[in-house]
Amino acid sequence: MSRSNVHPRSAATAEPATGRRGRFSAPRKTQAVLRLLKGEDLEALSRELKVTAATLSQWREAFLAAGQASLKSRPADERDEQIHRLKAKVGEMTMAVELLNEKIDRMENHVPLPARRSKR
């Protein structure tokens, strides 16, 4: 048998049951993982889709890890908005205190204050 007709990636890009060749898209991987989670046999699904059982297992683990991570994050609520406003206020107050401390230092050391510009 001549190896010249065999593409080096032929095992990885074997034609799936759908008749399409190439890599699996995210929706197709999701369908495969859901079939596994519903109880289909890993080896049988592997043969049907022409991907290794290890690859299917990796997809399943990644799918489950992403689902678990999404459940850990809490949705934004009104507390996040309040925290944002309070942090902004703390920043404003910190700047005001720093400016007042500089003014006090200048006055105590008899250093003239910079001339103020008109607000007009």
C-alpha beads as a LAMMPS data file, in Angstrom:
LAMMPS data file: protein, C-alpha beads

120 atoms
119 bonds

1 atom types
1 bond types

-500.0 500.0 xlo xhi
-500.0 500.0 ylo yhi
-500.0 500.0 zlo zhi

Masses

1 110.0

Atoms # bond

1 1 1 0.000 0.000 0.000
2 1 1 1.434 3.356 -1.019
3 1 1 1.594 6.047 1.658
4 1 1 1.696 8.818 -0.953
5 1 1 -2.113 8.900 -1.120
6 1 1 -2.536 9.202 2.651
7 1 1 -2.640 12.702 4.043
8 1 1 -0.552 13.016 7.249
9 1 1 -3.546 14.372 9.187
10 1 1 -6.070 11.937 7.747
11 1 1 -6.752 10.346 11.145
12 1 1 -7.404 13.722 12.780
13 1 1 -9.504 15.062 9.926
14 1 1 -11.427 11.927 9.068
15 1 1 -14.852 12.489 7.631
16 1 1 -17.428 12.647 10.431
17 1 1 -20.819 10.969 10.227
18 1 1 -22.351 14.199 8.921
19 1 1 -20.362 13.910 5.714
20 1 1 -18.244 16.994 6.373
21 1 1 -14.492 16.863 6.647
22 1 1 -12.198 18.827 8.921
23 1 1 -12.309 20.256 12.396
24 1 1 -15.346 20.198 14.630
25 1 1 -17.033 23.522 15.283
26 1 1 -18.048 24.511 18.800
27 1 1 -21.737 23.621 18.175
28 1 1 -20.773 20.180 16.837
29 1 1 -18.512 19.581 19.847
30 1 1 -21.360 20.664 22.124
31 1 1 -23.730 18.191 20.457
32 1 1 -21.191 15.407 20.921
33 1 1 -20.649 16.283 24.600
34 1 1 -24.381 16.470 25.259
35 1 1 -24.797 13.029 23.736
36 1 1 -22.121 11.737 26.120
37 1 1 -23.788 13.411 29.084
38 1 1 -27.106 11.834 28.115
39 1 1 -25.448 8.441 28.465
40 1 1 -24.268 7.420 25.023
41 1 1 -21.296 5.089 24.997
42 1 1 -17.978 6.897 24.653
43 1 1 -16.395 4.285 22.389
44 1 1 -19.429 4.027 20.105
45 1 1 -19.674 7.805 19.756
46 1 1 -15.943 7.977 19.145
47 1 1 -16.225 5.499 16.261
48 1 1 -19.294 7.249 14.833
49 1 1 -17.716 10.702 14.850
50 1 1 -14.261 9.368 13.939
51 1 1 -12.483 11.164 16.788
52 1 1 -10.542 9.560 19.598
53 1 1 -12.188 8.741 22.903
54 1 1 -9.529 10.893 24.565
55 1 1 -10.586 13.881 22.441
56 1 1 -14.232 13.372 23.340
57 1 1 -13.265 13.117 27.015
58 1 1 -11.290 16.373 26.760
59 1 1 -14.277 18.125 25.194
60 1 1 -16.533 16.834 27.958
61 1 1 -14.155 17.989 30.716
62 1 1 -13.732 21.437 29.136
63 1 1 -17.509 21.746 28.733
64 1 1 -18.143 20.826 32.364
65 1 1 -15.356 23.097 33.663
66 1 1 -16.750 26.074 31.728
67 1 1 -20.230 25.368 33.055
68 1 1 -18.964 25.184 36.605
69 1 1 -17.020 28.431 36.214
70 1 1 -20.086 30.236 34.892
71 1 1 -22.088 29.144 37.912
72 1 1 -19.481 30.551 40.290
73 1 1 -19.672 34.086 38.972
74 1 1 -22.468 36.172 40.393
75 1 1 -24.417 38.520 38.171
76 1 1 -23.942 42.252 38.528
77 1 1 -26.473 43.879 40.810
78 1 1 -27.166 47.253 42.420
79 1 1 -24.344 46.667 44.927
80 1 1 -21.810 46.801 42.104
81 1 1 -23.172 50.183 41.046
82 1 1 -23.023 51.456 44.628
83 1 1 -19.449 50.173 45.048
84 1 1 -18.447 51.992 41.856
85 1 1 -20.001 55.272 43.079
86 1 1 -18.382 54.965 46.506
87 1 1 -14.949 54.279 45.029
88 1 1 -15.298 57.391 42.859
89 1 1 -16.272 59.430 45.929
90 1 1 -13.286 58.119 47.901
91 1 1 -11.040 59.146 44.999
92 1 1 -12.498 62.674 44.990
93 1 1 -12.120 62.999 48.751
94 1 1 -8.539 61.733 48.651
95 1 1 -7.618 64.367 46.080
96 1 1 -9.274 67.094 48.164
97 1 1 -7.357 66.011 51.290
98 1 1 -4.063 65.972 49.379
99 1 1 -4.697 69.492 48.041
100 1 1 -5.634 70.772 51.501
101 1 1 -2.518 69.180 53.051
102 1 1 -0.373 70.875 50.423
103 1 1 -2.072 74.192 51.163
104 1 1 -1.513 73.761 54.921
105 1 1 2.180 72.923 54.369
106 1 1 2.650 76.034 52.233
107 1 1 0.904 78.255 54.785
108 1 1 2.885 76.823 57.729
109 1 1 6.168 77.320 55.844
110 1 1 5.179 80.823 54.720
111 1 1 5.349 79.840 51.065
112 1 1 2.967 81.901 48.960
113 1 1 0.064 80.050 47.416
114 1 1 -0.085 79.984 43.637
115 1 1 -2.211 82.713 42.104
116 1 1 -5.747 81.578 41.374
117 1 1 -7.109 81.947 37.897
118 1 1 -10.517 83.368 37.214
119 1 1 -13.239 80.801 36.583
120 1 1 -14.673 82.973 33.807

Bonds

1 1 1 2
2 1 2 3
3 1 3 4
4 1 4 5
5 1 5 6
6 1 6 7
7 1 7 8
8 1 8 9
9 1 9 10
10 1 10 11
11 1 11 12
12 1 12 13
13 1 13 14
14 1 14 15
15 1 15 16
16 1 16 17
17 1 17 18
18 1 18 19
19 1 19 20
20 1 20 21
21 1 21 22
22 1 22 23
23 1 23 24
24 1 24 25
25 1 25 26
26 1 26 27
27 1 27 28
28 1 28 29
29 1 29 30
30 1 30 31
31 1 31 32
32 1 32 33
33 1 33 34
34 1 34 35
35 1 35 36
36 1 36 37
37 1 37 38
38 1 38 39
39 1 39 40
40 1 40 41
41 1 41 42
42 1 42 43
43 1 43 44
44 1 44 45
45 1 45 46
46 1 46 47
47 1 47 48
48 1 48 49
49 1 49 50
50 1 50 51
51 1 51 52
52 1 52 53
53 1 53 54
54 1 54 55
55 1 55 56
56 1 56 57
57 1 57 58
58 1 58 59
59 1 59 60
60 1 60 61
61 1 61 62
62 1 62 63
63 1 63 64
64 1 64 65
65 1 65 66
66 1 66 67
67 1 67 68
68 1 68 69
69 1 69 70
70 1 70 71
71 1 71 72
72 1 72 73
73 1 73 74
74 1 74 75
75 1 75 76
76 1 76 77
77 1 77 78
78 1 78 79
79 1 79 80
80 1 80 81
81 1 81 82
82 1 82 83
83 1 83 84
84 1 84 85
85 1 85 86
86 1 86 87
87 1 87 88
88 1 88 89
89 1 89 90
90 1 90 91
91 1 91 92
92 1 92 93
93 1 93 94
94 1 94 95
95 1 95 96
96 1 96 97
97 1 97 98
98 1 98 99
99 1 99 100
100 1 100 101
101 1 101 102
102 1 102 103
103 1 103 104
104 1 104 105
105 1 105 106
106 1 106 107
107 1 107 108
108 1 108 109
109 1 109 110
110 1 110 111
111 1 111 112
112 1 112 113
113 1 113 114
114 1 114 115
115 1 115 116
116 1 116 117
117 1 117 118
118 1 118 119
119 1 119 120
